[in-house]
């Protein structure tokens, strides 16, 4: 979930006129950043070595 304060701050950064697509893109980005920070805080991360192994499988 994204906090109302984050949405309000994002809206305040936009010009007077903008497209809904621009707003949605920004909100999605902010939510993904927030999710990543929460995952990091809760130690739900993978090591660089694990990431390299996963990437090698994807790139085959």
C-alpha positions in Angstrom: 0.0 0.0 0.0 1.1 3.5 -0.7 0.6 6.3 1.9 -1.6 9.3 1.2 1.2 11.6 2.0 3.3 10.1 -0.8 0.4 10.6 -3.3 -0.1 14.2 -2.1 3.6 15.0 -2.5 3.6 13.5 -5.9 0.6 15.6 -6.9 2.3 18.7 -5.6 5.3 18.1 -7.9 3.2 18.0 -11.0 2.4 21.0 -13.2 -1.2 22.4 -13.3 -2.0 20.1 -16.2 -0.8 16.5 -16.7 -2.1 13.3 -18.1 -3.4 10.5 -15.9 -0.8 8.2 -17.4 2.0 10.4 -16.1 0.4 10.3 -12.6 -0.1 6.6 -12.7 3.5 6.0 -13.8 4.8 8.1 -11.0 2.6 6.4 -8.4 3.6 2.9 -9.6 7.3 3.9 -9.4 6.9 5.3 -5.9 5.1 2.2 -4.7 7.8 0.0 -6.1 10.4 2.0 -4.4 8.5 1.8 -1.1 8.1 -1.9 -1.5 11.8 -2.4 -2.1 12.7 -0.3 0.9 10.4 -2.4 3.1 11.8 -5.6 1.7 15.3 -4.4 2.5 14.3 -3.3 6.0 12.9 -6.7 6.6 16.0 -8.4 5.2 14.0 -9.9 2.3 16.9 -9.6 -0.1 19.1 -11.9 -2.1 22.9 -11.9 -2.3 24.9 -10.8 -5.4 25.9 -14.3 -6.0 22.3 -15.6 -6.0 21.4 -12.7 -8.3 24.2 -13.6 -10.8 23.0 -17.3 -10.8 19.4 -16.2 -11.5 20.5 -13.8 -14.3 22.6 -16.5 -15.9 19.5 -18.7 -16.1 17.3 -16.0 -17.5 19.9 -15.1 -20.2 20.1 -18.6 -21.6 
